[in-house]
């Protein structure tokens, strides 16, 4: 009976939602930080790519300068960095115990 009481949806939301919020926030922060990393392929002239592991921001060398975004790659980066943040959070949680 105690197991079922602890698995009540409100108890799970109270325990899981803060962890998910930290993981998603960490993914967003790491994604924005990765926008400072230039990932332009060697030999490419006319644009600078930003974002890692996949480039999602392209600064074109034109007048006036133009910036294009690939939102699919942006979402992919947020998911990838959120998974990395979840692994880091799990390691920290295990290390505390």
KOLGU-4560 file (N, C-alpha, C; in nm, 3 decimals, padded with zeros to 5 digits):
<recs>
<n_xx: 00.081 n_yy: -00.120 n_zz: 00.000 ca_xx: 00.000 ca_yy: 00.000 ca_zz: 00.000 c_xx: 00.085 c_yy: 00.126 c_zz: 00.000 mol: A seq: 1 type: UNK>
<n_xx: 00.198 n_yy: 00.122 n_zz: 00.066 ca_xx: 00.283 ca_yy: 00.241 ca_zz: 00.071 c_xx: 00.337 c_yy: 00.273 c_zz: -00.068 mol: A seq: 2 type: UNK>
<n_xx: 00.366 n_yy: 00.169 n_zz: -00.147 ca_xx: 00.417 ca_yy: 00.192 ca_zz: -00.281 c_xx: 00.318 c_yy: 00.270 c_zz: -00.367 mol: A seq: 3 type: UNK>
<n_xx: 00.192 n_yy: 00.232 n_zz: -00.358 ca_xx: 00.091 ca_yy: 00.299 ca_zz: -00.439 c_xx: 00.070 c_yy: 00.444 c_zz: -00.393 mol: A seq: 4 type: UNK>
<n_xx: 00.086 n_yy: 00.468 n_zz: -00.265 ca_xx: 00.071 ca_yy: 00.605 ca_zz: -00.216 c_xx: 00.184 c_yy: 00.694 c_zz: -00.268 mol: A seq: 5 type: UNK>
<n_xx: 00.306 n_yy: 00.640 n_zz: -00.275 ca_xx: 00.418 ca_yy: 00.721 ca_zz: -00.321 c_xx: 00.415 c_yy: 00.742 c_zz: -00.472 mol: A seq: 6 type: UNK>
<n_xx: 00.341 n_yy: 00.658 n_zz: -00.545 ca_xx: 00.333 ca_yy: 00.672 ca_zz: -00.690 c_xx: 00.212 c_yy: 00.755 c_zz: -00.733 mol: A seq: 7 type: UNK>
<n_xx: 00.153 n_yy: 00.824 n_zz: -00.641 ca_xx: 00.041 ca_yy: 00.909 ca_zz: -00.677 c_xx: 00.090 c_yy: 01.016 c_zz: -00.777 mol: A seq: 8 type: UNK>
<n_xx: 00.010 n_yy: 01.048 n_zz: -00.878 ca_xx: 00.057 ca_yy: 01.142 ca_zz: -00.981 c_xx: 00.104 c_yy: 01.277 c_zz: -00.927 mol: A seq: 9 type: UNK>
<n_xx: 00.039 n_yy: 01.326 n_zz: -00.823 ca_xx: 00.081 ca_yy: 01.455 ca_zz: -00.768 c_xx: 00.218 c_yy: 01.445 c_zz: -00.702 mol: A seq: 10 type: UNK>
<n_xx: 00.245 n_yy: 01.334 n_zz: -00.635 ca_xx: 00.377 ca_yy: 01.315 ca_zz: -00.576 c_xx: 00.484 c_yy: 01.302 c_zz: -00.683 mol: A seq: 11 type: UNK>
<n_xx: 00.453 n_yy: 01.230 n_zz: -00.791 ca_xx: 00.549 ca_yy: 01.215 ca_zz: -00.899 c_xx: 00.576 c_yy: 01.349 c_zz: -00.966 mol: A seq: 12 type: UNK>
<n_xx: 00.471 n_yy: 01.428 n_zz: -00.991 ca_xx: 00.491 ca_yy: 01.559 ca_zz: -01.054 c_xx: 00.573 c_yy: 01.650 c_zz: -00.964 mol: A seq: 13 type: UNK>
<n_xx: 00.548 n_yy: 01.643 n_zz: -00.834 ca_xx: 00.622 ca_yy: 01.728 ca_zz: -00.741 c_xx: 00.770 c_yy: 01.692 c_zz: -00.738 mol: A seq: 14 type: UNK>
<n_xx: 00.802 n_yy: 01.567 n_zz: -00.758 ca_xx: 00.941 ca_yy: 01.523 ca_zz: -00.755 c_xx: 01.010 c_yy: 01.531 c_zz: -00.891 mol: A seq: 15 type: UNK>
<n_xx: 00.937 n_yy: 01.506 n_zz: -00.998 ca_xx: 00.999 ca_yy: 01.496 ca_zz: -01.129 c_xx: 01.004 c_yy: 01.631 c_zz: -01.201 mol: A seq: 16 type: UNK>
<n_xx: 00.904 n_yy: 01.715 n_zz: -01.186 ca_xx: 00.901 ca_yy: 01.841 ca_zz: -01.259 c_xx: 01.022 c_yy: 01.932 c_zz: -01.232 mol: A seq: 17 type: UNK>
<n_xx: 01.067 n_yy: 01.948 n_zz: -01.108 ca_xx: 01.188 ca_yy: 02.030 ca_zz: -01.088 c_xx: 01.311 c_yy: 01.972 c_zz: -01.157 mol: A seq: 18 type: UNK>
<n_xx: 01.323 n_yy: 01.840 n_zz: -01.157 ca_xx: 01.437 ca_yy: 01.777 ca_zz: -01.222 c_xx: 01.430 c_yy: 01.799 c_zz: -01.373 mol: A seq: 19 type: UNK>
<n_xx: 01.312 n_yy: 01.781 n_zz: -01.432 ca_xx: 01.296 ca_yy: 01.805 ca_zz: -01.575 c_xx: 01.321 c_yy: 01.950 c_zz: -01.611 mol: A seq: 20 type: UNK>
<n_xx: 01.279 n_yy: 02.042 n_zz: -01.524 ca_xx: 01.302 ca_yy: 02.184 ca_zz: -01.551 c_xx: 01.451 c_yy: 02.216 c_zz: -01.551 mol: A seq: 21 type: UNK>
<n_xx: 01.525 n_yy: 02.157 n_zz: -01.459 ca_xx: 01.670 ca_yy: 02.180 ca_zz: -01.454 c_xx: 01.738 c_yy: 02.119 c_zz: -01.577 mol: A seq: 22 type: UNK>
<n_xx: 01.691 n_yy: 02.002 n_zz: -01.619 ca_xx: 01.751 ca_yy: 01.936 ca_zz: -01.735 c_xx: 01.726 c_yy: 02.018 c_zz: -01.862 mol: A seq: 23 type: UNK>
<n_xx: 01.602 n_yy: 02.063 n_zz: -01.882 ca_xx: 01.571 ca_yy: 02.141 ca_zz: -02.002 c_xx: 01.642 c_yy: 02.276 c_zz: -01.998 mol: A seq: 24 type: UNK>
<n_xx: 01.645 n_yy: 02.340 n_zz: -01.881 ca_xx: 01.715 ca_yy: 02.468 ca_zz: -01.869 c_xx: 01.864 c_yy: 02.449 c_zz: -01.897 mol: A seq: 25 type: UNK>
<n_xx: 01.920 n_yy: 02.341 n_zz: -01.847 ca_xx: 02.062 ca_yy: 02.312 ca_zz: -01.875 c_xx: 02.085 c_yy: 02.289 c_zz: -02.023 mol: A seq: 26 type: UNK>
<n_xx: 01.993 n_yy: 02.219 n_zz: -02.090 ca_xx: 02.004 ca_yy: 02.199 ca_zz: -02.233 c_xx: 01.998 c_yy: 02.329 c_zz: -02.311 mol: A seq: 27 type: UNK>
<n_xx: 01.908 n_yy: 02.418 n_zz: -02.269 ca_xx: 01.898 ca_yy: 02.548 ca_zz: -02.337 c_xx: 02.024 c_yy: 02.633 c_zz: -02.316 mol: A seq: 28 type: UNK>
<n_xx: 02.073 n_yy: 02.635 n_zz: -02.193 ca_xx: 02.194 ca_yy: 02.714 ca_zz: -02.164 c_xx: 02.313 c_yy: 02.659 c_zz: -02.242 mol: A seq: 29 type: UNK>
<n_xx: 02.329 n_yy: 02.527 n_zz: -02.244 ca_xx: 02.441 ca_yy: 02.469 ca_zz: -02.318 c_xx: 02.427 c_yy: 02.491 c_zz: -02.469 mol: A seq: 30 type: UNK>
<n_xx: 02.303 n_yy: 02.490 n_zz: -02.518 ca_xx: 02.281 ca_yy: 02.518 ca_zz: -02.661 c_xx: 02.319 c_yy: 02.662 c_zz: -02.694 mol: A seq: 31 type: UNK>
<n_xx: 02.277 n_yy: 02.755 n_zz: -02.609 ca_xx: 02.314 ca_yy: 02.894 ca_zz: -02.633 c_xx: 02.464 c_yy: 02.915 c_zz: -02.621 mol: A seq: 32 type: UNK>
<n_xx: 02.526 n_yy: 02.844 n_zz: -02.530 ca_xx: 02.672 ca_yy: 02.852 ca_zz: -02.517 c_xx: 02.741 c_yy: 02.797 c_zz: -02.641 mol: A seq: 33 type: UNK>
<n_xx: 02.683 n_yy: 02.689 n_zz: -02.699 ca_xx: 02.744 ca_yy: 02.630 ca_zz: -02.818 c_xx: 02.730 c_yy: 02.720 c_zz: -02.940 mol: A seq: 34 type: UNK>
<n_xx: 02.643 n_yy: 02.821 n_zz: -02.932 ca_xx: 02.630 ca_yy: 02.913 ca_zz: -03.046 c_xx: 02.753 c_yy: 03.002 c_zz: -03.060 mol: A seq: 35 type: UNK>
<n_xx: 02.843 n_yy: 02.998 n_zz: -02.965 ca_xx: 02.966 ca_yy: 03.076 ca_zz: -02.972 c_xx: 03.078 c_yy: 02.997 c_zz: -03.040 mol: A seq: 36 type: UNK>
<n_xx: 03.053 n_yy: 02.869 n_zz: -03.071 ca_xx: 03.154 ca_yy: 02.783 ca_zz: -03.131 c_xx: 03.136 c_yy: 02.785 c_zz: -03.283 mol: A seq: 37 type: UNK>
<n_xx: 03.239 n_yy: 02.824 n_zz: -03.353 ca_xx: 03.234 ca_yy: 02.827 ca_zz: -03.498 c_xx: 03.260 c_yy: 02.686 c_zz: -03.552 mol: A seq: 38 type: UNK>
<n_xx: 03.167 n_yy: 02.634 n_zz: -03.632 ca_xx: 03.180 ca_yy: 02.500 ca_zz: -03.688 c_xx: 03.182 c_yy: 02.505 c_zz: -03.841 mol: A seq: 39 type: UNK>
<n_xx: 03.238 n_yy: 02.611 n_zz: -03.894 ca_xx: 03.244 ca_yy: 02.628 ca_zz: -04.039 c_xx: 03.336 c_yy: 02.522 c_zz: -04.100 mol: A seq: 40 type: UNK>
<n_xx: 03.288 n_yy: 02.448 n_zz: -04.201 ca_xx: 03.375 ca_yy: 02.350 ca_zz: -04.268 c_xx: 03.494 c_yy: 02.418 c_zz: -04.335 mol: A seq: 41 type: UNK>
<n_xx: 03.605 n_yy: 02.348 n_zz: -04.340 ca_xx: 03.726 ca_yy: 02.401 ca_zz: -04.402 c_xx: 03.702 c_yy: 02.427 c_zz: -04.550 mol: A seq: 42 type: UNK>
<n_xx: 03.742 n_yy: 02.542 n_zz: -04.595 ca_xx: 03.729 ca_yy: 02.576 ca_zz: -04.735 c_xx: 03.598 c_yy: 02.645 c_zz: -04.771 mol: A seq: 43 type: UNK>
<n_xx: 03.506 n_yy: 02.656 n_zz: -04.679 ca_xx: 03.379 ca_yy: 02.723 ca_zz: -04.708 c_xx: 03.400 c_yy: 02.874 c_zz: -04.697 mol: A seq: 44 type: UNK>
<n_xx: 03.366 n_yy: 02.944 n_zz: -04.803 ca_xx: 03.382 ca_yy: 03.089 ca_zz: -04.806 c_xx: 03.243 c_yy: 03.151 c_zz: -04.823 mol: A seq: 45 type: UNK>
<n_xx: 03.216 n_yy: 03.256 n_zz: -04.748 ca_xx: 03.090 ca_yy: 03.328 ca_zz: -04.766 c_xx: 02.994 c_yy: 03.314 c_zz: -04.651 mol: A seq: 46 type: UNK>
<n_xx: 03.023 n_yy: 03.226 n_zz: -04.556 ca_xx: 02.934 ca_yy: 03.210 ca_zz: -04.441 c_xx: 03.014 c_yy: 03.153 c_zz: -04.324 mol: A seq: 47 type: UNK>
<n_xx: 02.968 n_yy: 03.185 n_zz: -04.205 ca_xx: 03.025 ca_yy: 03.128 ca_zz: -04.083 c_xx: 02.915 c_yy: 03.053 c_zz: -04.013 mol: A seq: 48 type: UNK>
<n_xx: 02.939 n_yy: 02.927 n_zz: -03.979 ca_xx: 02.840 ca_yy: 02.842 ca_zz: -03.913 c_xx: 02.867 c_yy: 02.842 c_zz: -03.764 mol: A seq: 49 type: UNK>
<n_xx: 02.761 n_yy: 02.843 n_zz: -03.684 ca_xx: 02.773 ca_yy: 02.837 ca_zz: -03.538 c_xx: 02.678 c_yy: 02.732 c_zz: -03.483 mol: A seq: 50 type: UNK>
<n_xx: 02.721 n_yy: 02.670 n_zz: -03.374 ca_xx: 02.642 ca_yy: 02.568 ca_zz: -03.305 c_xx: 02.714 c_yy: 02.435 c_zz: -03.310 mol: A seq: 51 type: UNK>
<n_xx: 02.707 n_yy: 02.363 n_zz: -03.200 ca_xx: 02.769 ca_yy: 02.232 ca_zz: -03.193 c_xx: 02.682 c_yy: 02.141 c_zz: -03.109 mol: A seq: 52 type: UNK>
<n_xx: 02.649 n_yy: 02.021 n_zz: -03.143 ca_xx: 02.708 ca_yy: 01.932 ca_zz: -03.243 c_xx: 02.657 c_yy: 01.955 c_zz: -03.385 mol: A seq: 53 type: UNK>
<n_xx: 02.545 n_yy: 02.023 n_zz: -03.405 ca_xx: 02.503 ca_yy: 02.053 ca_zz: -03.542 c_xx: 02.484 c_yy: 02.204 c_zz: -03.555 mol: A seq: 54 type: UNK>
<n_xx: 02.529 n_yy: 02.257 n_zz: -03.666 ca_xx: 02.522 ca_yy: 02.402 ca_zz: -03.687 c_xx: 02.377 c_yy: 02.444 c_zz: -03.709 mol: A seq: 55 type: UNK>
<n_xx: 02.335 n_yy: 02.546 n_zz: -03.638 ca_xx: 02.198 ca_yy: 02.595 ca_zz: -03.653 c_xx: 02.192 c_yy: 02.744 c_zz: -03.682 mol: A seq: 56 type: UNK>
<n_xx: 02.305 n_yy: 02.812 n_zz: -03.680 ca_xx: 02.306 ca_yy: 02.956 ca_zz: -03.708 c_xx: 02.414 c_yy: 02.981 c_zz: -03.815 mol: A seq: 57 type: UNK>
<n_xx: 02.373 n_yy: 03.050 n_zz: -03.920 ca_xx: 02.463 ca_yy: 03.078 ca_zz: -04.032 c_xx: 02.471 c_yy: 03.228 c_zz: -04.053 mol: A seq: 58 type: UNK>
<n_xx: 02.590 n_yy: 03.283 n_zz: -04.038 ca_xx: 02.613 ca_yy: 03.425 ca_zz: -04.065 c_xx: 02.671 c_yy: 03.437 c_zz: -04.205 mol: A seq: 59 type: UNK>
<n_xx: 02.593 n_yy: 03.498 n_zz: -04.294 ca_xx: 02.638 ca_yy: 03.515 ca_zz: -04.431 c_xx: 02.722 c_yy: 03.641 c_zz: -04.444 mol: A seq: 60 type: UNK>
<n_xx: 02.826 n_yy: 03.633 n_zz: -04.524 ca_xx: 02.912 ca_yy: 03.747 ca_zz: -04.546 c_xx: 02.856 c_yy: 03.824 c_zz: -04.665 mol: A seq: 61 type: UNK>
<n_xx: 02.759 n_yy: 03.908 n_zz: -04.637 ca_xx: 02.695 ca_yy: 03.990 ca_zz: -04.740 c_xx: 02.681 c_yy: 04.131 c_zz: -04.685 mol: A seq: 62 type: UNK>
<n_xx: 02.637 n_yy: 04.221 n_zz: -04.770 ca_xx: 02.607 ca_yy: 04.355 ca_zz: -04.720 c_xx: 02.461 c_yy: 04.383 c_zz: -04.746 mol: A seq: 63 type: UNK>
<n_xx: 02.382 n_yy: 04.408 n_zz: -04.646 ca_xx: 02.409 ca_yy: 04.401 ca_zz: -04.502 c_xx: 02.421 c_yy: 04.256 c_zz: -04.456 mol: A seq: 64 type: UNK>
<n_xx: 02.494 n_yy: 04.234 n_zz: -04.345 ca_xx: 02.512 ca_yy: 04.097 ca_zz: -04.295 c_xx: 02.378 c_yy: 04.032 c_zz: -04.263 mol: A seq: 65 type: UNK>
<n_xx: 02.365 n_yy: 03.905 n_zz: -04.296 ca_xx: 02.241 ca_yy: 03.832 ca_zz: -04.273 c_xx: 02.270 c_yy: 03.709 c_zz: -04.188 mol: A seq: 66 type: UNK>
<n_xx: 02.178 n_yy: 03.677 n_zz: -04.100 ca_xx: 02.189 ca_yy: 03.558 ca_zz: -04.017 c_xx: 02.068 c_yy: 03.471 c_zz: -04.043 mol: A seq: 67 type: UNK>
<n_xx: 02.092 n_yy: 03.345 n_zz: -04.077 ca_xx: 01.985 ca_yy: 03.248 ca_zz: -04.100 c_xx: 01.991 c_yy: 03.142 c_zz: -03.991 mol: A seq: 68 type: UNK>
<n_xx: 01.873 n_yy: 03.089 n_zz: -03.956 ca_xx: 01.864 ca_yy: 02.986 ca_zz: -03.853 c_xx: 01.801 c_yy: 02.860 c_zz: -03.911 mol: A seq: 69 type: UNK>
<n_xx: 01.853 n_yy: 02.746 n_zz: -03.872 ca_xx: 01.794 ca_yy: 02.618 ca_zz: -03.906 c_xx: 01.730 c_yy: 02.566 c_zz: -03.776 mol: A seq: 70 type: UNK>
<n_xx: 01.598 n_yy: 02.577 n_zz: -03.767 ca_xx: 01.529 ca_yy: 02.546 ca_zz: -03.641 c_xx: 01.529 c_yy: 02.396 c_zz: -03.610 mol: A seq: 71 type: UNK>
<n_xx: 01.535 n_yy: 02.313 n_zz: -03.711 ca_xx: 01.543 ca_yy: 02.169 ca_zz: -03.687 c_xx: 01.674 c_yy: 02.135 c_zz: -03.615 mol: A seq: 72 type: UNK>
<n_xx: 01.783 n_yy: 02.192 n_zz: -03.662 ca_xx: 01.912 ca_yy: 02.169 ca_zz: -03.595 c_xx: 01.914 c_yy: 02.230 c_zz: -03.456 mol: A seq: 73 type: UNK>
<n_xx: 01.845 n_yy: 02.342 n_zz: -03.438 ca_xx: 01.838 ca_yy: 02.405 ca_zz: -03.305 c_xx: 01.767 c_yy: 02.312 c_zz: -03.207 mol: A seq: 74 type: UNK>
<n_xx: 01.655 n_yy: 02.256 n_zz: -03.248 ca_xx: 01.582 ca_yy: 02.162 ca_zz: -03.160 c_xx: 01.666 c_yy: 02.038 c_zz: -03.134 mol: A seq: 75 type: UNK>
<n_xx: 01.736 n_yy: 01.992 n_zz: -03.238 ca_xx: 01.824 ca_yy: 01.876 ca_zz: -03.220 c_xx: 01.934 c_yy: 01.906 c_zz: -03.118 mol: A seq: 76 type: UNK>
<n_xx: 01.990 n_yy: 02.025 n_zz: -03.123 ca_xx: 02.092 ca_yy: 02.063 ca_zz: -03.025 c_xx: 02.036 c_yy: 02.071 c_zz: -02.884 mol: A seq: 77 type: UNK>
<n_xx: 01.916 n_yy: 02.127 n_zz: -02.870 ca_xx: 01.855 ca_yy: 02.136 ca_zz: -02.737 c_xx: 01.832 c_yy: 01.996 c_zz: -02.680 mol: A seq: 78 type: UNK>
<n_xx: 01.784 n_yy: 01.904 n_zz: -02.763 ca_xx: 01.761 ca_yy: 01.766 ca_zz: -02.717 c_xx: 01.894 c_yy: 01.700 c_zz: -02.680 mol: A seq: 79 type: UNK>
<n_xx: 01.995 n_yy: 01.716 n_zz: -02.765 ca_xx: 02.124 ca_yy: 01.654 ca_zz: -02.737 c_xx: 02.185 c_yy: 01.708 c_zz: -02.608 mol: A seq: 80 type: UNK>
<n_xx: 02.183 n_yy: 01.840 n_zz: -02.590 ca_xx: 02.241 ca_yy: 01.899 ca_zz: -02.470 c_xx: 02.156 c_yy: 01.869 c_zz: -02.347 mol: A seq: 81 type: UNK>
<n_xx: 02.023 n_yy: 01.851 n_zz: -02.364 ca_xx: 01.939 ca_yy: 01.812 ca_zz: -02.250 c_xx: 01.972 c_yy: 01.671 c_zz: -02.204 mol: A seq: 82 type: UNK>
<n_xx: 02.001 n_yy: 01.582 n_zz: -02.298 ca_xx: 02.041 ca_yy: 01.446 ca_zz: -02.261 c_xx: 02.174 c_yy: 01.451 c_zz: -02.185 mol: A seq: 83 type: UNK>
<n_xx: 02.267 n_yy: 01.532 n_zz: -02.232 ca_xx: 02.395 ca_yy: 01.546 ca_zz: -02.163 c_xx: 02.374 c_yy: 01.605 c_zz: -02.024 mol: A seq: 84 type: UNK>
<n_xx: 02.285 n_yy: 01.706 n_zz: -02.013 ca_xx: 02.255 ca_yy: 01.764 ca_zz: -01.881 c_xx: 02.190 c_yy: 01.661 c_zz: -01.790 mol: A seq: 85 type: UNK>
<n_xx: 02.106 n_yy: 01.572 n_zz: -01.844 ca_xx: 02.043 ca_yy: 01.468 ca_zz: -01.763 c_xx: 02.146 c_yy: 01.370 c_zz: -01.710 mol: A seq: 86 type: UNK>
<n_xx: 02.244 n_yy: 01.334 n_zz: -01.793 ca_xx: 02.350 ca_yy: 01.243 ca_zz: -01.749 c_xx: 02.432 c_yy: 01.310 c_zz: -01.639 mol: A seq: 87 type: UNK>
<n_xx: 02.464 n_yy: 01.437 n_zz: -01.657 ca_xx: 02.540 ca_yy: 01.509 ca_zz: -01.554 c_xx: 02.460 c_yy: 01.518 c_zz: -01.424 mol: A seq: 88 type: UNK>
<n_xx: 02.329 n_yy: 01.547 n_zz: -01.435 ca_xx: 02.245 ca_yy: 01.554 ca_zz: -01.316 c_xx: 02.236 c_yy: 01.419 c_zz: -01.246 mol: A seq: 89 type: UNK>
<n_xx: 02.230 n_yy: 01.311 n_zz: -01.322 ca_xx: 02.225 ca_yy: 01.177 ca_zz: -01.262 c_xx: 02.356 c_yy: 01.144 c_zz: -01.191 mol: A seq: 90 type: UNK>
<n_xx: 02.468 n_yy: 01.182 n_zz: -01.252 ca_xx: 02.597 ca_yy: 01.157 ca_zz: -01.188 c_xx: 02.609 c_yy: 01.236 c_zz: -01.058 mol: A seq: 91 type: UNK>
<n_xx: 02.566 n_yy: 01.360 n_zz: -01.060 ca_xx: 02.571 ca_yy: 01.442 ca_zz: -00.939 c_xx: 02.480 c_yy: 01.384 c_zz: -00.831 mol: A seq: 92 type: UNK>
<n_xx: 02.362 n_yy: 01.337 n_zz: -00.872 ca_xx: 02.267 ca_yy: 01.282 ca_zz: -00.774 c_xx: 02.323 c_yy: 01.154 c_zz: -00.711 mol: A seq: 93 type: UNK>
<n_xx: 02.387 n_yy: 01.070 n_zz: -00.793 ca_xx: 02.446 ca_yy: 00.946 ca_zz: -00.739 c_xx: 02.566 c_yy: 00.979 c_zz: -00.650 mol: A seq: 94 type: UNK>
<n_xx: 02.644 n_yy: 01.080 n_zz: -00.687 ca_xx: 02.762 ca_yy: 01.117 ca_zz: -00.609 c_xx: 02.724 c_yy: 01.174 c_zz: -00.472 mol: A seq: 95 type: UNK>
<n_xx: 02.607 n_yy: 01.236 n_zz: -00.463 ca_xx: 02.563 ca_yy: 01.293 ca_zz: -00.334 c_xx: 02.529 c_yy: 01.182 c_zz: -00.234 mol: A seq: 96 type: UNK>
<n_xx: 02.482 n_yy: 01.071 n_zz: -00.285 ca_xx: 02.440 ca_yy: 00.962 ca_zz: -00.195 c_xx: 02.557 c_yy: 00.889 c_zz: -00.146 mol: A seq: 97 type: UNK>
</recs>
